[in-house]
Amino acid sequence: MMDTLIARFPDQLDEALAIGRKAHLRQPDQIDQVFVTGLGGSGIGGDFVASFVRDSCQVPYIVSKGYSIPAWVGKGTLAIASSYSGNTEETLAALDKLLLSGAKVVIISSGGKMSALAREKDLDLIELPNDWPSPRACLGFSLVQQLVILHRFGLIDDSSLTAITHSASLLREEMTDIQARASRIADLIHGKTTVIYSADRMEPVAVRFRQQLNENSKVLCWHHVLPEMNHNELVGWRDKRDDLAVLVFRNHDDYDRTQMRMDITKEVVSHYTGTFIETYSKGNHFIEQAMYHVHLGDWISWYLAELRGVDAIEVRVIDFLKGELAGR
């Protein structure tokens, strides 16, 4: 099942663009900053968009993953509440506060309480298809709608949306090769704890892959970014650790000093683990490169789940947690 959902990711990107084009959004009088609230598979979309637009968006773009909102949220804030199910407890709590803040609120959801609230309060709503069984497989829906909102309100140009279209085409063209690379990498990291590194601008890719290993493959792992990793974690590489597998997501156009740091870091870390993997993206645009890495990471997590004999869809412990919270 999860492999089918992963394979549909390029089509999801195209479908998300079509949904965004049809969305009815009312232009606010003023936007001084953008605040996004969302968790898990819905929240990571905000992280990607923040990275995508940081060099082009003329106002701050802040992502939050919790129950509260900052004191500065108010009139002049464009607030985006994203929850695929529409029932995420933390996002609903934040939304209640947003409605009292005076912010311009836009909701992204497939239904649930949030869609109902949007209709009740006459809020702008981008409604997503509700037939996807796993919110983490809906990353494309989440991030594309946020780009659509920014473009519709004049905060970014249309180059990001064009890059989404190109990303979908790239992933279709490279699907067979991506799956083959993913299968080889899954074999290499199987039975080990994965340490994930990337350049700072690609941190959402590293976070996404960490989350996919957690949920799909049912394993623990960790991530860090360069150059920050060179100022702390590098010192922790001191003992021989053949139980660790390092995977570095790289781009040929990463900042030149960061690339030098990655090369030197490889020299250091390779002394302490026999499994050091570098994978380079494809694509001409930053968004294409990120989507390539996302798709590769998703496939790695699925192949690893197969090697481990676990169900990539199942998240019973999260269901247990939600049930316990509901009863208290």
For each residue, the residues with C-beta under 8 A, 3 or more apart:
1: 4 5 133 312 313
2: 5 6 134 137 216 302 305 312 313
3: 6 7 302 312
4: 1 7 8
5: 1 2 8 9 132 133 134 137
6: 2 3 9 137 295 298 299 302
7: 3 4 175
8: 4 5 11 12 137
9: 5 6 12 13 137 139 140 171 294 295 298
10: 13 14 167 168 169 171 172 175 295
11: 8 14 15 168
12: 8 9 15 16 138 140 141
13: 9 10 16 17 140 144 164 165 167 168 171 291
14: 10 11 17 18 165 168
15: 11 12 18 19 129 140 141
16: 12 13 19 20 140 141 144 145 164
17: 13 14 20 21 144 148 161 164 165
18: 14 15 21 22
19: 15 16 22 23 126 127 128 129 141 144 145
20: 16 17 23 126 144 145 147 148 149 161
21: 17 18 148
22: 18 19
23: 19 20 124 126 145 148 152
24: 124
25: 106 124 126 149 152 153
26: 124
27: 152 153
28: 31 78 104 153
29:
30: 75 76
31: 28 34 59 76 77 78 104 153 155
32: 59 76 77
33: 59 60 61 62 72 76 77 78
34: 31 57 59 60 61 62 77 78 79 80 150 155
35: 62 64 69 70 73 77 78 79 80 98 103
36: 46 49 50 61 62 63 64 79 80 81 82 146
37: 43 63 64 65 66 69 79 80 81 82 90 91 94 95 98
38: 42 43 45 46 63 65 80 81 82 83 88 91 142
39: 42 43 65 83 88 90 91
40: 43 44 88 135 136 211
41: 44 45 84 134 135 136 137 138 139 142 211
42: 38 39 45 82 83 84 88 91 108 135 138 142
43: 37 38 39 40 46 47 63 65 82
44: 40 41 47 48 139 142 204 207 208 211
45: 38 41 42 48 49 82 139 141 142 143 145 146
46: 36 38 43 49 50 63 80 82 142 143 146
47: 43 44 50 51 63 203 204 207
48: 44 45 51 52 139 143 204 208 290
49: 36 45 46 52 53 61 143 146 147 150
50: 36 46 47 53 54 61 62 63 204
51: 47 48 54 201 202 203 204 290
52: 48 49 143 147 160 286 287 290
53: 49 50 56 57 61 147 150 155 156 160
54: 50 51 57 61 201
55:
56: 53 156 157 159 160
57: 34 53 54 61 150 155 156
58: 155
59: 31 32 33 34 155
60: 33 34
61: 33 34 36 49 50 53 54 57 150
62: 33 34 35 36 50 70
63: 36 37 38 43 46 47 50
64: 35 36 37 68 69 70 94
65: 37 38 39 43 90
66: 37 90 94
67: 89 90 93 94
68: 64 93 94 97
69: 35 37 64 73 79 94 97 98 101
70: 35 62 64 73
71:
72: 33 77
73: 35 69 70 77 79 97 98 101 103
74: 77 101 102 103
75: 30 102 103
76: 30 31 32 33
77: 31 32 33 34 35 72 73 74 101 102 103 104
78: 28 31 33 34 35 103 104 106 149 153
79: 34 35 36 37 69 73 98 101 103 104 105 106
80: 34 35 36 37 38 46 105 106 107 108 146 149
81: 36 37 38 91 94 95 98 105 106 107 108 109 114
82: 36 37 38 42 43 45 46 91 107 108 109 142 145 146
83: 38 39 42 86 87 88 91 92 108 109 112 114
84: 41 42 109 110 128 132 135 138 141 142
85: 88 109 110 111 112 135
86: 83 109 110 111 112 113 114 115 116
87: 83 92 112 113 114
88: 38 39 40 42 83 85 91 92
89: 67 92 93 322 325
90: 37 39 65 66 67 93 94
91: 37 38 39 42 81 82 83 88 94 95 114
92: 83 87 88 89 95 96 113 114
93: 67 68 89 90 96 97
94: 37 64 66 67 68 69 81 90 91 97 98
95: 37 81 91 92 98 99 105 107 114 117
96: 92 93 99 100
97: 68 69 73 93 94 100 101
98: 35 37 69 73 79 81 94 95 101 103 105
99: 95 96 105 121
100: 96 97
101: 69 73 74 77 79 97 98
102: 74 75 77
103: 35 73 74 75 77 78 79 98
104: 28 31 77 78 79
105: 79 80 81 95 98 99 123 124
106: 25 78 79 80 81 123 124 125 126 149
107: 80 81 82 95 114 115 117 118 123 124 125 126
108: 42 80 81 82 83 125 126 128 141 142 145 146
109: 81 82 83 84 85 86 112 114 115 118 125 126 127 128
110: 84 85 86 115 127 128 129 130 132 138
111: 85 86 115 127 130
112: 83 85 86 87 109 115 116
113: 86 87 92 116 117
114: 81 83 86 87 91 92 95 107 109 117 118
115: 86 107 109 110 111 112 118 119 125 127
116: 86 112 113 119 120
117: 95 107 113 114 120 121 123
118: 107 109 114 115 121 122 123 124 125
119: 115 116 122 125
120: 116 117
121: 99 117 118
122: 118 119
123: 105 106 107 117 118
124: 23 24 25 26 105 106 107 118
125: 106 107 108 109 115 118 119
126: 19 20 23 25 106 107 108 109 145 148 149
127: 19 109 110 111 115
128: 19 84 108 109 110 138 141 145
129: 15 19 110 132 141
130: 110 111
131:
132: 5 84 110 129 135 137 138 141
133: 1 5 137 313
134: 2 5 41 137 138 313
135: 40 41 42 84 85 132 138
136: 40 41 139 211 212 215 216
137: 2 5 6 8 9 41 132 133 134
138: 12 41 42 84 110 128 132 134 135 141 142
139: 9 41 44 45 48 136 142 143 208 294
140: 9 12 13 15 16 143 144
141: 12 15 16 19 45 84 108 128 129 132 138 144 145
142: 38 41 42 44 45 46 82 84 108 138 139 145 146
143: 45 46 48 49 52 139 140 146 147
144: 13 16 17 19 20 140 141 147 148 161 164
145: 16 19 20 23 45 82 108 126 128 141 142 148 149
146: 36 45 46 49 80 82 108 142 143 149 150
147: 20 49 52 53 143 144 150 151 156 160 161 164
148: 17 20 21 23 126 144 145 151 152 161
149: 20 25 78 80 106 126 145 146 152 153
150: 34 49 53 57 61 146 147 153 155 156 160
151: 147 148 154 155 156 157 158 160 161
152: 23 25 27 148 149
153: 25 27 28 31 78 149 150
154: 151
155: 31 34 53 57 58 59 150 151
156: 53 56 57 147 150 151 159 160
157: 56 151 160
158: 151 161 162
159: 56 156 162 163 285
160: 52 53 56 147 150 151 156 157 163 164 287
161: 17 20 144 147 148 151 158 164 165
162: 158 159 165 166
163: 159 160 166 167 285 286 287 288
164: 13 16 17 144 147 160 161 167 168 287 291
165: 13 14 17 161 162 168 169
166: 162 163 169 170 283 284 285 288
167: 10 13 163 164 170 171 283 285 287 288 291 292
168: 10 11 13 14 164 165 171 172
169: 10 165 166 172 173
170: 166 167 173 174 282 283 288 291 292
171: 9 10 13 167 168 174 175 178 291 292 295
172: 10 168 169 175
173: 169 170
174: 170 171 177 178 282 292
175: 7 10 171 172 178 179
176: 179 180
177: 174 180 181
178: 171 174 175 181 182 292 295 296 299
179: 175 176 182 183 299
180: 176 177 183 184
181: 177 178 184 185 279 296
182: 178 179 185 186 296 297 299 300 302 303
183: 179 180 186 187 299 303
184: 180 181 187 188
185: 181 182 188 189 247 277 279 296 300 303
186: 182 183 189 190 300 303 304 306 307
187: 183 184 190 303 307
188: 184 185 245 275 277
189: 185 186 192 194 245 247 275 277 300 304
190: 186 187 304 307 308
191:
192: 189 242 243 244 245 275
193: 219 220 221 222 243 244 245
194: 189 213 219 221 244 245 246 247
195: 221 222 223 224 244 245 246 247
196: 206 209 210 221 222 223 224 246 247 248 249
197: 206 223 224 225 226 229 246 247 248 249 262 265
198: 202 203 205 206 223 225 226 248 249 250
199: 202 225 226 250 251 254 255 258 262
200: 203 225 226 227 228 258
201: 51 54 254 286
202: 51 198 199 205 206 225 249 251 254 289 290 293
203: 47 51 198 200 206 207 223 225
204: 44 47 48 50 51 207 208 290
205: 198 202 208 209 249 290 293 294 297
206: 196 197 198 202 203 209 210 223 224 225 249
207: 44 47 203 204 210 211 223
208: 44 48 139 204 205 211 212 294 297
209: 196 205 206 212 213 223 247 249 293 294 297 300 301
210: 196 206 207 213 214 221 222 223
211: 40 41 44 136 207 208 214 215
212: 136 208 209 215 216 217 297 298 300 301
213: 194 209 210 216 217 219 221 300 301 304
214: 210 211 217 218 219 220 221
215: 136 211 212 218 301 312 315
216: 2 136 212 213 298 301 302 304 305 312
217: 212 213 214 301 302 304 305 308 310 312
218: 214 215 305 308 310
219: 193 194 213 214 304 308
220: 193 214
221: 193 194 195 196 210 213 214
222: 193 195 196 210
223: 195 196 197 198 203 206 207 209 210
224: 195 196 197 206 228 229 233
225: 197 198 199 200 202 203 206 228 229
226: 197 198 199 200 229 230 258 261 262 265
227: 200 230 231 257 258 261
228: 200 224 225 231 232
229: 197 224 225 226 232 233 234 265
230: 226 227 234 261 265
231: 227 228 234
232: 228 229 235 236
233: 224 229 236 237
234: 229 230 231 237 265 268 269
235: 232 238
236: 232 233
237: 233 234 241 268 269 271 272
238: 235 272
239: 272
240: 272 273
241: 237 244 272 273
242: 192 273 274 275
243: 192 193
244: 192 193 194 195 241 272 273 275
245: 188 189 192 193 194 195 273 275 276 277
246: 194 195 196 197 269 273 275 276 277
247: 185 189 194 195 196 197 209 277 279
248: 196 197 198 262 266 276 277 278 279
249: 196 197 198 202 205 206 209 279 281 293 297
250: 198 199 254 259 262 278 279 280 281
251: 199 202 254 280 281 289
252: 280 281
253:
254: 199 201 202 250 251 258 259 262
255: 199 258 259
256: 259 260
257: 227 260 261
258: 199 200 226 227 254 255 261 262
259: 250 254 255 256 262 263
260: 256 257 263 264
261: 226 227 230 257 258 264 265
262: 197 199 226 248 250 254 258 259 265 266
263: 259 260 266 267
264: 260 261 267 268
265: 197 226 229 230 234 261 262 268 269
266: 248 262 263 269 270 276 278
267: 263 264 270 271
268: 234 237 264 265 271 272
269: 234 237 246 265 266 272 273 276
270: 266 267 273 276
271: 237 267 268
272: 237 238 239 240 241 244 268 269
273: 240 241 242 244 245 246 269 270 276
274: 242
275: 188 189 192 242 244 245 246
276: 245 246 248 266 269 270 273
277: 185 188 189 245 246 247 248
278: 248 250 266
279: 181 185 247 248 249 250 293 296
280: 250 251 252
281: 249 250 251 252 288 289 290 292 293
282: 170 174 288 289 292
283: 166 167 170 287 288 289 291 292
284: 166 288
285: 159 163 166 167 288 289
286: 52 163 201 289 290
287: 52 160 163 164 167 283 290 291
288: 163 166 167 170 281 282 283 284 285 291 292
289: 202 251 281 282 283 285 286 292 293
290: 48 51 52 202 204 205 281 286 287 293 294
291: 13 164 167 170 171 283 287 288 294 295
292: 167 170 171 174 178 281 282 283 288 289 295 296
293: 202 205 209 249 279 281 289 290 296 297
294: 9 139 205 208 209 290 291 297 298
295: 6 9 10 171 178 291 292 298 299
296: 178 181 182 185 279 292 293 299 300
297: 182 205 208 209 212 249 293 294 300 301
298: 6 9 212 216 294 295 301 302
299: 6 178 179 182 183 295 296 302 303
300: 182 185 186 189 209 212 213 296 297 303 304
301: 209 212 213 215 216 217 297 298 304 305 312
302: 2 3 6 182 216 217 298 299 305 306 312
303: 182 183 185 186 187 299 300 306 307
304: 186 189 190 213 216 217 219 300 301 307 308
305: 2 216 217 218 301 302 308 310 311 312
306: 186 302 303 309
307: 186 187 190 303 304
308: 190 217 218 219 304 305
309: 306
310: 217 218 305 314
311: 305 314
312: 1 2 3 215 216 217 301 302 305
313: 1 2 133 134
314: 310 311
315: 215 318 319
316: 319 320
317: 320 321
318: 315 321 322
319: 315 316 322 323
320: 316 317 323 324
321: 317 318 324 325
322: 89 318 319 325 326
323: 319 320 326 327
324: 320 321 327 328
325: 89 321 322 328
326: 322 323
327: 323 324
328: 324 325
